Amino acid sequence: KRKQRVLFSKVQRKQLEKKFLEKPYLSYTERDQLARAVNLTAKQVKVWFQNKRYKTKERE
């Protein structure tokens, strides 16, 4: 059974976007800190960054 899709709040998206512009690749520590700051799991942050990098690359 698949997990339910997570919809990020505007605040969460804004913080993720801001961090992504600073640094598109995060270390484990940075990912954990960001996950705690935006109240998500480290895995959710990891996947968001992977998808964002893919979408950014795709547009070029």
PQR file of N, CA, C, O and H, with PARSE charges and radii, in Angstrom:
ATOM      1  N   LYS A   1       0.843  -1.191   0.000 -0.4000 1.5000
ATOM      2  CA  LYS A   1       0.000   0.000   0.000 -0.0000 2.0000
ATOM      3  C   LYS A   1       0.889   1.256   0.000  0.5500 1.7000
ATOM      4  O   LYS A   1       1.852   1.349   0.761 -0.5500 1.4000
ATOM      5  N   ARG A   2       0.546   2.212  -0.865 -0.4000 1.5000
ATOM      6  CA  ARG A   2       1.333   3.448  -0.955 -0.0000 2.0000
ATOM      7  C   ARG A   2       1.041   4.395   0.191  0.5500 1.7000
ATOM      8  O   ARG A   2      -0.055   4.412   0.751 -0.5500 1.4000
ATOM      9  H   ARG A   2      -0.236   2.137  -1.483  0.4000 1.0000
ATOM     10  N   LYS A   3       2.060   5.189   0.528 -0.4000 1.5000
ATOM     11  CA  LYS A   3       1.855   6.209   1.556 -0.0000 2.0000
ATOM     12  C   LYS A   3       1.081   7.372   0.973  0.5500 1.7000
ATOM     13  O   LYS A   3       1.143   7.646  -0.225 -0.5500 1.4000
ATOM     14  H   LYS A   3       2.951   5.175   0.073  0.4000 1.0000
ATOM     15  N   GLN A   4       0.353   8.048   1.839 -0.4000 1.5000
ATOM     16  CA  GLN A   4      -0.410   9.235   1.447 -0.0000 2.0000
ATOM     17  C   GLN A   4       0.554  10.342   1.006  0.5500 1.7000
ATOM     18  O   GLN A   4       1.623  10.514   1.591 -0.5500 1.4000
ATOM     19  H   GLN A   4       0.302   7.825   2.812  0.4000 1.0000
ATOM     20  N   ARG A   5       0.170  11.077  -0.015 -0.4000 1.5000
ATOM     21  CA  ARG A   5       0.977  12.201  -0.486 -0.0000 2.0000
ATOM     22  C   ARG A   5       0.934  13.333   0.526  0.5500 1.7000
ATOM     23  O   ARG A   5      -0.115  13.626   1.099 -0.5500 1.4000
ATOM     24  H   ARG A   5      -0.699  10.937  -0.490  0.4000 1.0000
ATOM     25  N   VAL A   6       2.081  13.966   0.745 -0.4000 1.5000
ATOM     26  CA  VAL A   6       2.147  15.065   1.703 -0.0000 2.0000
ATOM     27  C   VAL A   6       2.065  16.389   0.960  0.5500 1.7000
ATOM     28  O   VAL A   6       2.809  16.620   0.006 -0.5500 1.4000
ATOM     29  H   VAL A   6       2.934  13.728   0.280  0.4000 1.0000
ATOM     30  N   LEU A   7       1.161  17.255   1.398 -0.4000 1.5000
ATOM     31  CA  LEU A   7       1.085  18.595   0.827 -0.0000 2.0000
ATOM     32  C   LEU A   7       1.796  19.534   1.787  0.5500 1.7000
ATOM     33  O   LEU A   7       1.437  19.629   2.961 -0.5500 1.4000
ATOM     34  H   LEU A   7       0.557  17.067   2.173  0.4000 1.0000
ATOM     35  N   PHE A   8       2.803  20.225   1.281 -0.4000 1.5000
ATOM     36  CA  PHE A   8       3.572  21.133   2.123 -0.0000 2.0000
ATOM     37  C   PHE A   8       2.846  22.466   2.259  0.5500 1.7000
ATOM     38  O   PHE A   8       2.209  22.935   1.316 -0.5500 1.4000
ATOM     39  H   PHE A   8       3.095  20.149   0.327  0.4000 1.0000
ATOM     40  N   SER A   9       2.947  23.063   3.422 -0.4000 1.5000
ATOM     41  CA  SER A   9       2.330  24.374   3.640 -0.0000 2.0000
ATOM     42  C   SER A   9       3.164  25.439   2.921  0.5500 1.7000
ATOM     43  O   SER A   9       4.296  25.181   2.511 -0.5500 1.4000
ATOM     44  H   SER A   9       3.465  22.683   4.188  0.4000 1.0000
ATOM     45  N   LYS A  10       2.595  26.632   2.773 -0.4000 1.5000
ATOM     46  CA  LYS A  10       3.319  27.728   2.118 -0.0000 2.0000
ATOM     47  C   LYS A  10       4.604  28.055   2.865  0.5500 1.7000
ATOM     48  O   LYS A  10       5.645  28.302   2.254 -0.5500 1.4000
ATOM     49  H   LYS A  10       1.675  26.842   3.105  0.4000 1.0000
ATOM     50  N   VAL A  11       4.522  28.055   4.179 -0.4000 1.5000
ATOM     51  CA  VAL A  11       5.687  28.363   5.021 -0.0000 2.0000
ATOM     52  C   VAL A  11       6.786  27.324   4.804  0.5500 1.7000
ATOM     53  O   VAL A  11       7.957  27.669   4.649 -0.5500 1.4000
ATOM     54  H   VAL A  11       3.677  27.854   4.675  0.4000 1.0000
ATOM     55  N   GLN A  12       6.396  26.050   4.795 -0.4000 1.5000
ATOM     56  CA  GLN A  12       7.371  24.978   4.576 -0.0000 2.0000
ATOM     57  C   GLN A  12       8.023  25.125   3.203  0.5500 1.7000
ATOM     58  O   GLN A  12       9.244  25.042   3.075 -0.5500 1.4000
ATOM     59  H   GLN A  12       5.445  25.769   4.921  0.4000 1.0000
ATOM     60  N   ARG A  13       7.195  25.343   2.178 -0.4000 1.5000
ATOM     61  CA  ARG A  13       7.721  25.501   0.814 -0.0000 2.0000
ATOM     62  C   ARG A  13       8.697  26.661   0.721  0.5500 1.7000
ATOM     63  O   ARG A  13       9.755  26.556   0.102 -0.5500 1.4000
ATOM     64  H   ARG A  13       6.203  25.410   2.283  0.4000 1.0000
ATOM     65  N   LYS A  14       8.325  27.764   1.344 -0.4000 1.5000
ATOM     66  CA  LYS A  14       9.158  28.968   1.298 -0.0000 2.0000
ATOM     67  C   LYS A  14      10.532  28.696   1.923  0.5500 1.7000
ATOM     68  O   LYS A  14      11.558  29.105   1.379 -0.5500 1.4000
ATOM     69  H   LYS A  14       7.465  27.849   1.847  0.4000 1.0000
ATOM     70  N   GLN A  15      10.545  28.007   3.063 -0.4000 1.5000
ATOM     71  CA  GLN A  15      11.806  27.697   3.739 -0.0000 2.0000
ATOM     72  C   GLN A  15      12.639  26.705   2.922  0.5500 1.7000
ATOM     73  O   GLN A  15      13.860  26.834   2.837 -0.5500 1.4000
ATOM     74  H   GLN A  15       9.712  27.675   3.505  0.4000 1.0000
ATOM     75  N   LEU A  16      11.975  25.722   2.326 -0.4000 1.5000
ATOM     76  CA  LEU A  16      12.681  24.745   1.492 -0.0000 2.0000
ATOM     77  C   LEU A  16      13.282  25.437   0.265  0.5500 1.7000
ATOM     78  O   LEU A  16      14.432  25.183  -0.093 -0.5500 1.4000
ATOM     79  H   LEU A  16      10.983  25.617   2.395  0.4000 1.0000
ATOM     80  N   GLU A  17      12.509  26.304  -0.370 -0.4000 1.5000
ATOM     81  CA  GLU A  17      12.976  27.052  -1.552 -0.0000 2.0000
ATOM     82  C   GLU A  17      14.189  27.915  -1.198  0.5500 1.7000
ATOM     83  O   GLU A  17      15.185  27.941  -1.921 -0.5500 1.4000
ATOM     84  H   GLU A  17      11.575  26.511  -0.079  0.4000 1.0000
ATOM     85  N   LYS A  18      14.082  28.618  -0.071 -0.4000 1.5000
ATOM     86  CA  LYS A  18      15.156  29.516   0.372 -0.0000 2.0000
ATOM     87  C   LYS A  18      16.458  28.729   0.567  0.5500 1.7000
ATOM     88  O   LYS A  18      17.522  29.141   0.103 -0.5500 1.4000
ATOM     89  H   LYS A  18      13.273  28.598   0.516  0.4000 1.0000
ATOM     90  N   LYS A  19      16.353  27.599   1.257 -0.4000 1.5000
ATOM     91  CA  LYS A  19      17.524  26.761   1.518 -0.0000 2.0000
ATOM     92  C   LYS A  19      18.076  26.199   0.204  0.5500 1.7000
ATOM     93  O   LYS A  19      19.290  26.108   0.021 -0.5500 1.4000
ATOM     94  H   LYS A  19      15.489  27.265   1.634  0.4000 1.0000
ATOM     95  N   PHE A  20      17.175  25.824  -0.704 -0.4000 1.5000
ATOM     96  CA  PHE A  20      17.589  25.268  -1.993 -0.0000 2.0000
ATOM     97  C   PHE A  20      18.403  26.286  -2.794  0.5500 1.7000
ATOM     98  O   PHE A  20      19.396  25.928  -3.428 -0.5500 1.4000
ATOM     99  H   PHE A  20      16.189  25.898  -0.555  0.4000 1.0000
ATOM    100  N   LEU A  21      17.981  27.556  -2.764 -0.4000 1.5000
ATOM    101  CA  LEU A  21      18.709  28.601  -3.491 -0.0000 2.0000
ATOM    102  C   LEU A  21      20.101  28.812  -2.902  0.5500 1.7000
ATOM    103  O   LEU A  21      21.058  29.088  -3.625 -0.5500 1.4000
ATOM    104  H   LEU A  21      17.175  27.846  -2.249  0.4000 1.0000
ATOM    105  N   GLU A  22      20.199  28.680  -1.581 -0.4000 1.5000
ATOM    106  CA  GLU A  22      21.502  28.794  -0.910 -0.0000 2.0000
ATOM    107  C   GLU A  22      22.390  27.612  -1.287  0.5500 1.7000
ATOM    108  O   GLU A  22      23.576  27.767  -1.581 -0.5500 1.4000
ATOM    109  H   GLU A  22      19.422  28.456  -0.994  0.4000 1.0000
ATOM    110  N   LYS A  23      21.780  26.424  -1.271 -0.4000 1.5000
ATOM    111  CA  LYS A  23      22.559  25.192  -1.417 -0.0000 2.0000
ATOM    112  C   LYS A  23      21.665  24.062  -1.938  0.5500 1.7000
ATOM    113  O   LYS A  23      20.849  23.534  -1.182 -0.5500 1.4000
ATOM    114  H   LYS A  23      20.817  26.298  -1.032  0.4000 1.0000
ATOM    115  N   PRO A  24      21.802  23.679  -3.219 -0.5600 1.5000
ATOM    116  CA  PRO A  24      20.937  22.624  -3.758  0.2800 2.0000
ATOM    117  C   PRO A  24      21.235  21.210  -3.231  0.5500 1.7000
ATOM    118  O   PRO A  24      20.419  20.302  -3.391 -0.5500 1.4000
ATOM    119  N   TYR A  25      22.400  21.028  -2.607 -0.4000 1.5000
ATOM    120  CA  TYR A  25      22.749  19.725  -2.027 -0.0000 2.0000
ATOM    121  C   TYR A  25      23.012  19.903  -0.539  0.5500 1.7000
ATOM    122  O   TYR A  25      23.848  20.714  -0.143 -0.5500 1.4000
ATOM    123  H   TYR A  25      23.063  21.765  -2.477  0.4000 1.0000
ATOM    124  N   LEU A  26      22.298  19.144   0.282 -0.4000 1.5000
ATOM    125  CA  LEU A  26      22.441  19.250   1.734 -0.0000 2.0000
ATOM    126  C   LEU A  26      23.183  18.052   2.309  0.5500 1.7000
ATOM    127  O   LEU A  26      23.081  16.938   1.794 -0.5500 1.4000
ATOM    128  H   LEU A  26      21.618  18.484  -0.039  0.4000 1.0000
ATOM    129  N   SER A  27      23.929  18.292   3.381 -0.4000 1.5000
ATOM    130  CA  SER A  27      24.558  17.192   4.116 -0.0000 2.0000
ATOM    131  C   SER A  27      23.484  16.559   5.002  0.5500 1.7000
ATOM    132  O   SER A  27      22.389  17.105   5.144 -0.5500 1.4000
ATOM    133  H   SER A  27      24.012  19.196   3.800  0.4000 1.0000
ATOM    134  N   TYR A  28      23.800  15.410   5.594 -0.4000 1.5000
ATOM    135  CA  TYR A  28      22.846  14.735   6.484 -0.0000 2.0000
ATOM    136  C   TYR A  28      22.430  15.671   7.617  0.5500 1.7000
ATOM    137  O   TYR A  28      21.251  15.782   7.955 -0.5500 1.4000
ATOM    138  H   TYR A  28      24.689  14.967   5.479  0.4000 1.0000
ATOM    139  N   THR A  29      23.431  16.340   8.195 -0.4000 1.5000
ATOM    140  CA  THR A  29      23.177  17.239   9.326 -0.0000 2.0000
ATOM    141  C   THR A  29      22.268  18.385   8.927  0.5500 1.7000
ATOM    142  O   THR A  29      21.305  18.697   9.628 -0.5500 1.4000
ATOM    143  H   THR A  29      24.388  16.250   7.920  0.4000 1.0000
ATOM    144  N   GLU A  30      22.575  19.012   7.797 -0.4000 1.5000
ATOM    145  CA  GLU A  30      21.758  20.131   7.316 -0.0000 2.0000
ATOM    146  C   GLU A  30      20.331  19.678   7.029  0.5500 1.7000
ATOM    147  O   GLU A  30      19.366  20.382   7.323 -0.5500 1.4000
ATOM    148  H   GLU A  30      23.358  18.758   7.228  0.4000 1.0000
ATOM    149  N   ARG A  31      20.221  18.492   6.450 -0.4000 1.5000
ATOM    150  CA  ARG A  31      18.900  17.948   6.122 -0.0000 2.0000
ATOM    151  C   ARG A  31      18.085  17.709   7.397  0.5500 1.7000
ATOM    152  O   ARG A  31      16.901  18.041   7.457 -0.5500 1.4000
ATOM    153  H   ARG A  31      21.005  17.919   6.210  0.4000 1.0000
ATOM    154  N   ASP A  32      18.727  17.134   8.410 -0.4000 1.5000
ATOM    155  CA  ASP A  32      18.042  16.882   9.683 -0.0000 2.0000
ATOM    156  C   ASP A  32      17.605  18.181  10.352  0.5500 1.7000
ATOM    157  O   ASP A  32      16.494  18.285  10.871 -0.5500 1.4000
ATOM    158  H   ASP A  32      19.689  16.865   8.362  0.4000 1.0000
ATOM    159  N   GLN A  33      18.500  19.173  10.332 -0.4000 1.5000
ATOM    160  CA  GLN A  33      18.174  20.471  10.943 -0.0000 2.0000
ATOM    161  C   GLN A  33      17.008  21.132  10.218  0.5500 1.7000
ATOM    162  O   GLN A  33      16.090  21.653  10.851 -0.5500 1.4000
ATOM    163  H   GLN A  33      19.403  19.089   9.910  0.4000 1.0000
ATOM    164  N   LEU A  34      17.050  21.109   8.890 -0.4000 1.5000
ATOM    165  CA  LEU A  34      15.976  21.715   8.097 -0.0000 2.0000
ATOM    166  C   LEU A  34      14.656  20.974   8.333  0.5500 1.7000
ATOM    167  O   LEU A  34      13.602  21.596   8.466 -0.5500 1.4000
ATOM    168  H   LEU A  34      17.796  20.686   8.376  0.4000 1.0000
ATOM    169  N   ALA A  35      14.726  19.651   8.381 -0.4000 1.5000
ATOM    170  CA  ALA A  35      13.524  18.839   8.612 -0.0000 2.0000
ATOM    171  C   ALA A  35      12.875  19.211   9.946  0.5500 1.7000
ATOM    172  O   ALA A  35      11.656  19.360  10.032 -0.5500 1.4000
ATOM    173  H   ALA A  35      15.582  19.146   8.273  0.4000 1.0000
ATOM    174  N   ARG A  36      13.704  19.361  10.985 -0.4000 1.5000
ATOM    175  CA  ARG A  36      13.172  19.746  12.296 -0.0000 2.0000
ATOM    176  C   ARG A  36      12.577  21.146  12.252  0.5500 1.7000
ATOM    177  O   ARG A  36      11.527  21.402  12.842 -0.5500 1.4000
ATOM    178  H   ARG A  36      14.694  19.240  10.915  0.4000 1.0000
ATOM    179  N   ALA A  37      13.253  22.053  11.549 -0.4000 1.5000
ATOM    180  CA  ALA A  37      12.803  23.451  11.464 -0.0000 2.0000
ATOM    181  C   ALA A  37      11.444  23.577  10.775  0.5500 1.7000
ATOM    182  O   ALA A  37      10.620  24.403  11.167 -0.5500 1.4000
ATOM    183  H   ALA A  37      14.106  21.845  11.069  0.4000 1.0000
ATOM    184  N   VAL A  38      11.213  22.756   9.749 -0.4000 1.5000
ATOM    185  CA  VAL A  38       9.948  22.855   8.998 -0.0000 2.0000
ATOM    186  C   VAL A  38       8.937  21.769   9.386  0.5500 1.7000
ATOM    187  O   VAL A  38       7.877  21.638   8.773 -0.5500 1.4000
ATOM    188  H   VAL A  38      11.883  22.085   9.431  0.4000 1.0000
ATOM    189  N   ASN A  39       9.292  20.994  10.421 -0.4000 1.5000
ATOM    190  CA  ASN A  39       8.389  19.969  10.950 -0.0000 2.0000
ATOM    191  C   ASN A  39       8.044  18.891   9.916  0.5500 1.7000
ATOM    192  O   ASN A  39       6.880  18.530   9.744 -0.5500 1.4000
ATOM    193  H   ASN A  39      10.153  21.101  10.919  0.4000 1.0000
ATOM    194  N   LEU A  40       9.077  18.385   9.233 -0.4000 1.5000
ATOM    195  CA  LEU A  40       8.932  17.276   8.288 -0.0000 2.0000
ATOM    196  C   LEU A  40       9.964  16.217   8.651  0.5500 1.7000
ATOM    197  O   LEU A  40      10.811  16.438   9.517 -0.5500 1.4000
ATOM    198  H   LEU A  40      10.023  18.679   9.373  0.4000 1.0000
ATOM    199  N   THR A  41       9.890  15.060   7.986 -0.4000 1.5000
ATOM    200  CA  THR A  41      10.915  14.041   8.210 -0.0000 2.0000
ATOM    201  C   THR A  41      12.100  14.339   7.293  0.5500 1.7000
ATOM    202  O   THR A  41      11.959  15.034   6.286 -0.5500 1.4000
ATOM    203  H   THR A  41       9.202  14.880   7.283  0.4000 1.0000
ATOM    204  N   ALA A  42      13.262  13.808   7.652 -0.4000 1.5000
ATOM    205  CA  ALA A  42      14.465  13.997   6.834 -0.0000 2.0000
ATOM    206  C   ALA A  42      14.237  13.419   5.435  0.5500 1.7000
ATOM    207  O   ALA A  42      14.722  13.964   4.443 -0.5500 1.4000
ATOM    208  H   ALA A  42      13.376  13.244   8.470  0.4000 1.0000
ATOM    209  N   LYS A  43      13.495  12.310   5.366 -0.4000 1.5000
ATOM    210  CA  LYS A  43      13.221  11.678   4.071 -0.0000 2.0000
ATOM    211  C   LYS A  43      12.364  12.579   3.183  0.5500 1.7000
ATOM    212  O   LYS A  43      12.597  12.668   1.977 -0.5500 1.4000
ATOM    213  H   LYS A  43      13.102  11.867   6.171  0.4000 1.0000
ATOM    214  N   GLN A  44      11.376  13.246   3.777 -0.4000 1.5000
ATOM    215  CA  GLN A  44      10.528  14.162   3.006 -0.0000 2.0000
ATOM    216  C   GLN A  44      11.362  15.308   2.439  0.5500 1.7000
ATOM    217  O   GLN A  44      11.170  15.719   1.294 -0.5500 1.4000
ATOM    218  H   GLN A  44      11.187  13.174   4.756  0.4000 1.0000
ATOM    219  N   VAL A  45      12.289  15.818   3.245 -0.4000 1.5000
ATOM    220  CA  VAL A  45      13.165  16.909   2.797 -0.0000 2.0000
ATOM    221  C   VAL A  45      14.074  16.400   1.684  0.5500 1.7000
ATOM    222  O   VAL A  45      14.275  17.085   0.681 -0.5500 1.4000
ATOM    223  H   VAL A  45      12.445  15.484   4.174  0.4000 1.0000
ATOM    224  N   LYS A  46      14.627  15.193   1.862 -0.4000 1.5000
ATOM    225  CA  LYS A  46      15.514  14.605   0.858 -0.0000 2.0000
ATOM    226  C   LYS A  46      14.805  14.480  -0.485  0.5500 1.7000
ATOM    227  O   LYS A  46      15.346  14.876  -1.518 -0.5500 1.4000
ATOM    228  H   LYS A  46      14.464  14.638   2.677  0.4000 1.0000
ATOM    229  N   VAL A  47      13.603  13.933  -0.469 -0.4000 1.5000
ATOM    230  CA  VAL A  47      12.834  13.728  -1.698 -0.0000 2.0000
ATOM    231  C   VAL A  47      12.452  15.062  -2.329  0.5500 1.7000
ATOM    232  O   VAL A  47      12.479  15.205  -3.551 -0.5500 1.4000
ATOM    233  H   VAL A  47      13.164  13.612   0.370  0.4000 1.0000
ATOM    234  N   TRP A  48      12.094  16.040  -1.493 -0.4000 1.5000
ATOM    235  CA  TRP A  48      11.743  17.369  -2.018 -0.0000 2.0000
ATOM    236  C   TRP A  48      12.942  17.960  -2.767  0.5500 1.7000
ATOM    237  O   TRP A  48      12.789  18.504  -3.860 -0.5500 1.4000
ATOM    238  H   TRP A  48      12.072  15.924  -0.500  0.4000 1.0000
ATOM    239  N   PHE A  49      14.133  17.849  -2.173 -0.4000 1.5000
ATOM    240  CA  PHE A  49      15.341  18.385  -2.809 -0.0000 2.0000
ATOM    241  C   PHE A  49      15.665  17.631  -4.098  0.5500 1.7000
ATOM    242  O   PHE A  49      16.063  18.242  -5.089 -0.5500 1.4000
ATOM    243  H   PHE A  49      14.257  17.407  -1.285  0.4000 1.0000
ATOM    244  N   GLN A  50      15.497  16.309  -4.090 -0.4000 1.5000
ATOM    245  CA  GLN A  50      15.743  15.520  -5.305 -0.0000 2.0000
ATOM    246  C   GLN A  50      14.814  15.973  -6.420  0.5500 1.7000
ATOM    247  O   GLN A  50      15.251  16.205  -7.547 -0.5500 1.4000
ATOM    248  H   GLN A  50      15.174  15.812  -3.285  0.4000 1.0000
ATOM    249  N   ASN A  51      13.533  16.098  -6.103 -0.4000 1.5000
ATOM    250  CA  ASN A  51      12.549  16.516  -7.102 -0.0000 2.0000
ATOM    251  C   ASN A  51      12.828  17.925  -7.599  0.5500 1.7000
ATOM    252  O   ASN A  51      12.710  18.204  -8.792 -0.5500 1.4000
ATOM    253  H   ASN A  51      13.177  15.910  -5.187  0.4000 1.0000
ATOM    254  N   LYS A  52      13.196  18.807  -6.688 -0.4000 1.5000
ATOM    255  CA  LYS A  52      13.472  20.203  -7.042 -0.0000 2.0000
ATOM    256  C   LYS A  52      14.686  20.281  -7.976  0.5500 1.7000
ATOM    257  O   LYS A  52      14.673  21.030  -8.953 -0.5500 1.4000
ATOM    258  H   LYS A  52      13.292  18.580  -5.719  0.4000 1.0000
ATOM    259  N   ARG A  53      15.736  19.505  -7.671 -0.4000 1.5000
ATOM    260  CA  ARG A  53      16.926  19.499  -8.541 -0.0000 2.0000
ATOM    261  C   ARG A  53      16.559  18.996  -9.929  0.5500 1.7000
ATOM    262  O   ARG A  53      17.011  19.545 -10.933 -0.5500 1.4000
ATOM    263  H   ARG A  53      15.747  18.896  -6.878  0.4000 1.0000
ATOM    264  N   TYR A  54      15.738  17.953  -9.983 -0.4000 1.5000
ATOM    265  CA  TYR A  54      15.307  17.387 -11.264 -0.0000 2.0000
ATOM    266  C   TYR A  54      14.511  18.412 -12.064  0.5500 1.7000
ATOM    267  O   TYR A  54      14.763  18.611 -13.252 -0.5500 1.4000
ATOM    268  H   TYR A  54      15.370  17.507  -9.167  0.4000 1.0000
ATOM    269  N   LYS A  55      13.552  19.061 -11.411 -0.4000 1.5000
ATOM    270  CA  LYS A  55      12.714  20.053 -12.094 -0.0000 2.0000
ATOM    271  C   LYS A  55      13.536  21.245 -12.564  0.5500 1.7000
ATOM    272  O   LYS A  55      13.284  21.791 -13.639 -0.5500 1.4000
ATOM    273  H   LYS A  55      13.347  18.899 -10.446  0.4000 1.0000
ATOM    274  N   THR A  56      14.518  21.650 -11.762 -0.4000 1.5000
ATOM    275  CA  THR A  56      15.376  22.785 -12.117 -0.0000 2.0000
ATOM    276  C   THR A  56      16.232  22.428 -13.330  0.5500 1.7000
ATOM    277  O   THR A  56      16.383  23.227 -14.254 -0.5500 1.4000
ATOM    278  H   THR A  56      14.722  21.207 -10.889  0.4000 1.0000
ATOM    279  N   LYS A  57      16.790  21.218 -13.316 -0.4000 1.5000
ATOM    280  CA  LYS A  57      17.639  20.759 -14.419 -0.0000 2.0000
ATOM    281  C   LYS A  57      16.818  20.605 -15.697  0.5500 1.7000
ATOM    282  O   LYS A  57      17.279  20.934 -16.790 -0.5500 1.4000
ATOM    283  H   LYS A  57      16.667  20.569 -12.566  0.4000 1.0000
ATOM    284  N   GLU A  58      15.606  20.104 -15.543 -0.4000 1.5000
ATOM    285  CA  GLU A  58      14.708  19.853 -16.676 -0.0000 2.0000
ATOM    286  C   GLU A  58      14.391  21.151 -17.437  0.5500 1.7000
ATOM    287  O   GLU A  58      14.232  21.137 -18.658 -0.5500 1.4000
ATOM    288  H   GLU A  58      15.231  19.837 -14.656  0.4000 1.0000
ATOM    289  N   ARG A  59      14.301  22.261 -16.710 -0.4000 1.5000
ATOM    290  CA  ARG A  59      13.941  23.546 -17.320 -0.0000 2.0000
ATOM    291  C   ARG A  59      15.061  24.166 -18.143  0.5500 1.7000
ATOM    292  O   ARG A  59      14.813  24.995 -19.019 -0.5500 1.4000
ATOM    293  H   ARG A  59      14.430  22.272 -15.718  0.4000 1.0000
ATOM    294  N   GLU A  60      16.296  23.761 -17.856 -0.4000 1.5000
ATOM    295  CA  GLU A  60      17.440  24.381 -18.561 -0.0000 2.0000
ATOM    296  C   GLU A  60      17.476  24.025 -20.036  0.5500 1.7000
ATOM    297  O   GLU A  60      18.371  24.467 -20.756 -0.5500 1.4000
ATOM    298  H   GLU A  60      16.497  23.088 -17.144  0.4000 1.0000
TER
END
